[in-house]
Amino acid sequence: MAPHLDAFHSLAAVEHIMAIAVFLQTKILICVLAAAGVWFLLGLMFLVLLKRNLKDRKSPSLAHRRFFKQATVGALWISVALALAGTGAVSQTSGALQYFSNSVEAQSIKVSSGTTIQALQWLVVAFSTIFAFGVSAIFKTADGTMKTATNSSGASGVSSSSSTNILIELE
């Protein structure tokens, strides 16, 4: 085959694979990793609001504390789920494109999945999971109740001398 025709077929193969990748990215796989980032930031926002509510001695609203705690943990776990779904989808899609490029029809071009970006995405999933576990564990005691902060003198408002934390039932 003439060199200019071979280049034309290579360009057509590249355009075909790129069209498939763009279609997958825009129509089938939504931007799940960005949504995971948004939910993670929402979880951090609720965590900051919870911390401010725990330190506020003027109006210790138990309903607000319960809401902020549940919203924090829920948003962080939604973030983990979306990050896991997005990372798994990217891994599967890149593997499928790599398999497709090795098929008989597309011998002129080889697609290989980037290991660096996939490793970084899996690290995001791992660190998000560890952070969500940590935040979940901060508020739980052995019996499933929520710990709250004590005041500056170490007293908790409970008449028992051995207790330094107020335990609040969540559900």
C-alpha positions in Angstrom: 0.0 0.0 0.0 1.2 3.5 -0.7 2.6 5.5 2.2 0.0 8.3 1.9 -2.9 5.7 1.9 -1.4 4.0 5.0 -1.3 7.3 6.8 -4.9 7.9 5.8 -6.0 4.6 7.2 -4.1 5.2 10.4 -5.7 8.6 10.8 -9.2 7.0 10.1 -8.5 4.4 12.8 -7.4 7.1 15.3 -10.5 9.2 14.5 -12.7 6.1 15.0 -11.2 5.2 18.4 -11.3 8.9 19.5 -15.0 9.1 18.4 -15.7 6.0 20.6 -13.8 7.5 23.5 -15.6 10.9 23.3 -18.9 9.1 23.0 -18.2 7.0 26.1 -17.0 10.1 28.0 -19.9 12.4 27.1 -22.9 10.1 26.7 -22.3 7.0 28.8 -19.9 7.9 31.6 -20.9 11.0 33.4 -18.4 13.0 35.2 -18.6 10.9 38.3 -15.2 11.8 39.7 -16.0 15.5 39.7 -19.3 14.7 41.5 -17.3 12.7 44.1 -15.2 15.8 44.7 -18.2 18.0 45.2 -19.7 15.5 47.7 -16.4 15.4 49.5 -16.3 19.2 49.8 -19.9 19.1 51.1 -18.8 16.6 53.7 -16.0 18.8 54.8 -18.4 21.8 55.0 -20.7 19.8 57.2 -17.8 18.8 59.3 -16.8 22.4 59.9 -20.4 23.3 60.7 -20.5 20.4 63.2 -17.3 21.5 64.8 -18.6 25.1 65.2 -21.9 23.7 66.6 -20.1 21.6 69.2 -18.0 24.5 70.4 -21.0 26.9 70.6 -22.0 26.9 74.3 -24.8 29.5 73.8 -27.2 27.3 71.8 -26.3 23.6 72.0 -29.0 22.4 69.6 -29.0 18.6 69.7 -31.0 18.4 66.5 -28.5 20.5 64.6 -25.6 18.3 65.9 -27.4 15.2 64.8 -28.1 16.7 61.4 -24.6 17.9 60.8 -23.1 14.6 62.0 -25.4 12.5 59.7 -24.9 14.9 56.8 -21.1 14.8 57.2 -20.9 11.0 57.3 -23.4 10.6 54.5 -21.8 13.1 52.2 -18.3 11.5 52.7 -19.6 8.0 52.0 -21.5 9.2 48.9 -18.2 10.7 47.8 -16.4 7.4 48.3 -19.1 5.5 46.4 -18.9 7.9 43.5 -15.1 7.9 43.4 -15.2 4.1 43.4 -17.8 4.0 40.6 -15.9 6.5 38.5 -12.5 4.9 38.9 -13.9 1.5 38.1 -15.6 2.8 35.0 -12.5 4.5 33.8 -10.5 1.3 34.4 -13.0 -0.8 32.5 -13.3 1.6 29.7 -9.6 2.0 29.2 -9.2 -1.8 29.3 -12.0 -2.1 26.6 -10.3 0.5 24.4 -7.0 -1.3 24.8 -8.6 -4.6 23.8 -10.4 -3.0 20.9 -7.1 -1.4 19.6 -5.5 -4.8 19.6 -8.2 -6.3 17.5 -7.9 -7.1 13.8 -9.7 -4.0 12.6 -7.5 -1.5 14.3 -4.0 -3.0 13.8 -2.6 0.4 12.7 -2.9 2.0 16.2 -2.4 0.7 19.7 -4.1 2.2 22.7 -2.7 1.5 26.2 -4.2 2.6 29.4 -2.3 5.1 31.5 -1.2 3.4 34.7 -0.3 6.7 36.4 -3.8 8.2 36.2 -5.4 5.0 37.3 -3.1 4.7 40.2 -3.9 8.2 41.3 -7.6 7.6 40.9 -7.4 4.4 43.1 -5.4 6.4 45.7 -8.2 9.0 45.8 -10.6 6.1 46.5 -8.4 4.6 49.2 -7.7 7.9 50.9 -11.4 9.0 50.7 -12.4 5.7 52.3 -9.8 6.0 55.1 -11.0 9.6 55.7 -14.7 8.5 55.8 -13.9 5.7 58.1 -12.0 8.0 60.4 -14.7 10.7 60.5 -17.3 8.0 61.1 -15.3 6.5 64.0 -14.7 9.9 65.6 -18.4 10.3 66.5 -19.1 6.7 67.5 -18.4 5.0 70.8 -18.6 1.3 71.4 -22.4 1.5 72.1 -23.1 3.5 68.9 -23.7 6.9 70.7 -22.2 10.2 69.6 -19.4 11.8 71.6 -19.6 15.5 72.2 -17.0 18.0 73.3 -16.5 19.0 77.0 -16.2 22.5 78.2 -12.9 24.1 79.0 -12.8 23.1 82.7 -13.2 19.4 81.8 -16.7 19.2 83.3 -19.4 17.7 81.1 -22.5 18.8 82.8 -23.1 15.3 84.1 -23.1 15.0 87.9 -21.0 11.8 87.9 -17.4 12.5 88.7 -16.1 9.7 86.5 -17.7 10.9 83.2 -16.1 13.6 81.1 -18.2 13.3 78.0 -21.9 13.8 77.4 -23.3 10.9 75.4 -26.2 11.6 73.1 -28.3 8.9 71.5 -28.4 9.2 67.7 -31.5 7.2 66.9 
